[in-house]
Amino acid sequence: MTAPKSLSHTAPSTVSATTIVSSLLTVETRGVGFTDLTAEVAKFVRDAHAREGAVTLFIRHTSASLTIQENADPTVLVDLTTALNRLAPENAGWRHDTEGPDDMPAHIKTMLTATSLHVPVLQGALALGTWQAIYLVEHRARPHRREIVLQFAGSVD
């Protein structure tokens, strides 16, 4: 095993996590695609007066998901959609097609991605990287109303 050339980290900080703030975010999707939720989640953190802790997002559906991905080049999202379609194509002989040919592929895509995310909050802000954004990923062809539970746990101002 090779040791890294350099490592560094900040001094640990300690807070008492005595506050939990919850909210339900409702999103109307247009069909297959990515919806950037970053600004809404950041607003929730501000409105909660969050200081240090973490925000958890949980989508209450089995045919849509959540992800953190690049926000600089939109072709990343196009390529991710292409990759998911290759992994779970429509008309592949799926038995579950109650709501149409995109029904089972949507469930598979959700299983391959995530139904919840955990994002640290540092000094009152989401600790996302420069090119990171939080997305709802709609896997169904038709528009849907999606519900996402937001919950901050930590210290507040």
N, C-alpha and C positions, 0 to 999 in steps of 0.2 A: 504494500500500500504506500502510495506517495503522499507526503504531507503537502498541504497547500503552501504557496509562497508567502502569503500573508493572510491573517484573519484579524478582524476587528469587530467590536460591538460596543454599543453604548452601555452606560451603567444601567442596571435594572431599576425600574421604578415600581413602586408599590402603591396601590390604591385600595380602598375598601369599596367593594362592589355592592353597594346597598340599594341601588335603584334599578328597577326594570321598567322600561317604557315600551309599550306595544302599540301597533297601528296596523290597519288593513289597507293595503294599496290595491286598487282595482285598475286594471289596464285593459283597454279595448284593443285587440290586435287586428291587423288587416288580413291575416292569413300567414302562410309560411314566411318566416323571417325573424330578424332580430330587432328588439325594441330596447333602446338604451335607457336604463333606469337610474343611472348614476346620479343625475341631478335630483331626482325624487328621493333617493336614499340619503343623499347629502342634506337635503332639506329636512328630512325626518330627524337626522342627527342634530342639526341646528335647533329645530323645534323642541327636541328633547333636552336641550341644553347639555348634551353629552360632552364629557371632558376626556375621560380615559376609560376604555373598556372594549366592547365588541358589539357589532350589529349582526344579527342573524336574519337571513331572508329565507322564507320557506314558501314554495309555490304549492297551492292546494289543488293540483291537477296531475293527471297521469299521461297527458299528451302534449305537455309544454314543459319547459325546463328553465334553469338558470345557469349562467356561466359568467366567468370573468375572462375577457378577451381584449385584444388590441383594439384601440379606438382611432388609430391614425389613418390606416389604409382600409377603405371599405371592401377591397377585394378579398381581404382576409375572411370577412363574413360570408362572401359569395363562395369562396373555396371551402369553408366549413360546412355550408349547406350542401355543396356538391359531395363532400366526403360522407356526410350523414346519409344522403340519398343513395350513395353506393353501398353503404353498410346495411341499410334497411329500405330496399326499393319497394315501390308499390307493385302490385300484381306479381308477387313472388310465390303465390300459392298459399298465402296466409289463411288460416281457418277463421280467425276473428276479423270480420269485416262488417260488423253491425252498422257502423256509421259511414261506410264507404271504403274504397281501396287505400286511403291514407290512414285508416284507423289503427291497424296493427303496426305499421311502420312508425307511427307517432309514438306509440308505447315503447317500442324498441329504442328509438332515439332518446326518449326521456330516460330510459334505463342506462343508456350509454353516457349521458351527460350528468346533470345533478338536479335534485329537487330542493336542495338547500345550499346556502353559502354562509360563510362566517368571515366577516371582514373586521380587522382591528380598527379601533378608533383611538387616535393619538392626538393629544392637544386639541380636541374638539373637531377633528377632521378624519375622513376616511383615509386609511393608510394604504391607498392604492398606489401602484407604480405610475410613472409618467404616462405610459401608453395603455394603461388598463382602464376598462369600463365594465360596469355591471349590466348584463343583458338578460332580458326574458327572451327565450327562444320558442317561437310558436312553431309547432310541428304539423299543424293541421292546415289544410288548404283554405278553409273558409274562416272568416273572422270569428273570434271568440272573446268573451269577457273572462279575464283571468284574475284571480285573487292571490296576492302575495302577503303573507304575514311578515311584518317587520318588527324586530324586537331588539332593543338596546339593553345591555346589562353592563353596569359599571358606575362610575362616579359622574356627577353632574355639577355644573356651576351653581 
